[in-house]
């Protein structure tokens, strides 16, 4: 079974149709009565991050990954709670000083407060982060509409190339470029500016954590719609583009591998002009990459007017 089968088969019934649980089919818990929005994520060494040799960078990665779940709902995170498990090596004075400095920097950058958590001893390093914010409304998954445009913020793929570098799966001669991609892996640029405006135009949204195509399928999975995507329109950085050209690699193999933490959202065609203007005004890259429709029976990914087989690019999923 994969993680989604487990949720549907064993845990969904236990919500007893609590509307705040959103049928366990979203990234957050939303208590509409009290305007409370909560998200929780667990990060395991060797699965969600390679190791704990750079604790200052790892803590930034997992914090940004967690609060990204709120930003993609149009919610500003106000508090976070951190549960950490590890051994004496994990929680050494040197590591804790680095973690402290990084958390302080992240709090200053994103204006949230560390408000609690837990520490336990274990052989493997594991962190669980709960993020909390307040809002009267959120942008949910599975609220897409027929003929919606599909948008994504920022660039995709830089984080994956950074991961390949860390895993020593490839090598770049330029130290500057190596640092750039590795930094994108550890410190994704969260689209905080446009987050506060999402409620004005987004019908549905999700953050890209497991990969563009996999997360898009989650976004629309109960909407009975299919997507059409144009690979050429999917935004990548000039540095990634240069690498793909020089190494003769395919773009499709890099833009749906996860850890981008950009916002993927859908919106009515009538909002195109407004979104384009807002993007320019906020200096936030927002790209129209496709559309949703009920006129086709399966998802379509186009490249140079050719239909690609997308099952190879679905992104990451926990399988048991």
Secondary structure, 3 states (H helix, E strand, C coil): CEHHHHHHHHHHHHHCCCHHHHHHCCCCEEECCCCEEEEEEEEEECCCECCCCCHHHHHHHHHHHHHHHHHCCCCCEEEEEEEEEECCCCCCHHHHHHHHHHHHHHHHHHCCEEEEEEEEECCCCEEEEEEEEECCCCCCCCCCCCCCEEEEECCCCHHHHHHHHHCCCCCCCCHHHHHHHHHHHHCCCCCHHHHCCHHHHEEEEEECCCCHHHHHHHHCCCCCCEEEEEHHHCCCCHHHHHHHHHHCCCHHHCCCCCCCCCEEEEECHHHHHHHHHHHHHHCCCEEEEEEEECCCCCCEEEECCEEECHHHHCCCCCEC
